[in-house]
Amino acid sequence: MKTVLEVFDPAMCCSTGVCGPDVDPQLVHFSADLDWLKSRGVEVRRHNLAHEPAAFVANTIIKDVLQHQGVAALPAVVINGQLVSTGCYPSRQDLARAAHIYPAVEPGHVSVASAQTDCGCSTQGSSVKVNINTKKDRGCCGT
């Protein structure tokens, strides 16, 4: 059985929210995570409240969530007919776990909720490529 993941986004200017002068980095990461899932055979369907309101009404799970929680419950993610997330964009690991795809992280990548490296680089809930540097004259970010 093919895994089907549906994302029900709040109203945004475009289908992914990755547009305009002030792009939310979280949406960029989430879009990359969806592409990653697609590359592993997951069928991804994304619905934007501003452009496809009928999709929200047609899905009984989402219709019920909106009636009880309102638009604050968006974004919502449904995998194979099961609600897996409301009110936030889940991480790649959470999406992979819900879609039964393992491993969730590519070799050489580490996903962290929040961390700070030795040189002050900061991450916020993203997948980061980690290069191990054995040279003593370079910092953690290769500088």
C-alpha positions, -999 to +999 in steps of 0.1 A: +000+000+000+014+034-010+017+059+018-003+091+013+006+122+033-017+152+031-008+186+045-035+211+052-018+245+054-033+277+067-041+304+042-008+315+025+000+336-006+012+305-025+008+268-023+040+263-002+044+296+016+079+297+002+075+330-017+077+367-012+104+388+005+101+373+040+102+335+036+098+316+068+128+292+071+105+266+088+085+264+056+117+260+035+128+231+058+093+215+057+091+217+019+125+200+017+113+173+041+082+167+019+105+164-011+126+139+008+095+119+015+085+120-021+119+106-030+111+076-008+079+068-025+054+088-003+026+105-022+024+140-009-006+162-013-006+198-001-037+219+004-037+256+011-068+270+028-067+302+006-066+282-026-084+249-019-110+254+008-131+225-007-103+200+003-107+211+039-144+206+039-142+173+020-118+157+045-139+147+075-109+146+099-098+181+090-134+194+089-139+181+125-106+195+137-114+230+123-149+229+139-134+221+173-101+240+172-105+266+145-077+276+121-052+276+150-051+238+144-034+245+110-012+232+097-025+197+100-009+166+087-028+134+078-010+102+068-031+073+054-063+088+069-048+093+104-043+127+119-007+129+130-001+166+136-020+198+143-008+234+149+028+230+137+049+215+110+063+182+122+101+175+118+115+151+092+120+125+119+083+128+130+071+126+095+093+096+087+082+078+118+046+083+111+051+072+075+072+042+086+103+053+068+136+045+083+162+059+087+148+094+089+182+111+086+206+109+057+241+097+065+262+127+075+232+147+086+220+152+121+186+167+130+184+187+162+155+205+179+178+233+191+215+233+196+245+256+196+278+246+182+312+254+197+316+285+174+282+299+182+264+286+152+228+280+161+201+256+147+164+256+153+146+224+145+164+218+113+184+191+096+221+202+095+250+187+076+277+180+100+313+178+087+337+165+111+369+186+109+400+170+123+423+199+115+431+219+147+434+253+129+397+254+118+366+261+138+335+239+138+320+257+108+351+252+087+364+287+092 
